Amino acid sequence: MKLLSGNSNKPLSKNIAKYLKSKLVNSSIRNFSDGEIYVEINENIRGNSIFIIQSVSSPANDNLMELLLCIDALKRSSAKNITAVIPYFGYARQDRKVVPRTAISAKLVSDLITNAGANRILSVDLHAGQIQGFFNVPVDHLFAINVLIEYIKEQKFENMIVISPDAGGVERARAYAKRLDTSLAIIDKRRDIPNEAKAMNIIGDVSGKTCLLVDDIVDTAGTLCTAASALKDHGAEKVIAYCTHPVLSGPAIDRITESNLDELVVTDTVPLSEAAIASGRIRQLSMASMLAESIRRVSNEESISAMFR
């Protein structure tokens, strides 16, 4: 087993390698002056099982192309099998046609990765579970709930309630509420245009409670910030958001800084920008040990699901 890191999330790759007491494959990944990506493997990997670690995060197109070229380089270097470890699977929000004449990009990207030569996929908190079916190779779907729940329990909150920011996230929120043995509330969200949301109604009693907003992706932070304001307006004592993937694009940092959110807790599937770190409102937890243990189990042909029982 060997590990190869793309450029999207070097710190996470190094932490995974440290956990596994392994070294990253010596490689050269750079750009030509016109923007083309060049990938070269600088050591013999013939007959090895290779795990390439690369998030499809911003710049999503560059990181996706880098992943595809790395897979192709590994295949042409006679790697025995290739597992694409994709902590954050970009383009996942376009998993179906909600209006006519639009692309289903999650399916297209799945085909690109498979056709490039990946034999297996390992990813964290896919935006929609059905994306696993878009691949024609095995997919190991990991969940950040173990890492986030452990942190929540350490805080020893009193009188807490789990909040789903929209109807689509109820299943996720219910899983958190069950693990924390607490109640659940739902925000009725109306979205008129992409990346803009307005919270309308709250289904449940949040007065005087510590509200734990759970979601998989925080992008422009419009949903979370609007939800936090609605919860505070309904008497919530604290509002803390827990999200797996900190995409944090556009006005996200400014919105979070000026919002009613007491804290935003995320994982390191996507690296934080300097502005996000400087905001002082965002705490990042590491997924390195979970990803490393999953990689070890895949390599040793052990159960992944046993980690979540």
PyMOL commands that set and color helices and strands:
alter all, ss='L'
color gray80, all
select helices_A, chain A and resi 10-19+60-76+105-116+129-134+145-155+167-180+222-233+252-258+274-278+288-299+305-308
alter helices_A, ss='H'
color red, helices_A
select strands_A, chain A and resi 2-5+27-31+37-41+49-53+81-86+120-124+139-142+160-164+183-193+196-203+210-218+238-246+263-267+282-285
alter strands_A, ss='S'
color yellow, strands_A
deselect
rebuild
show_as cartoon
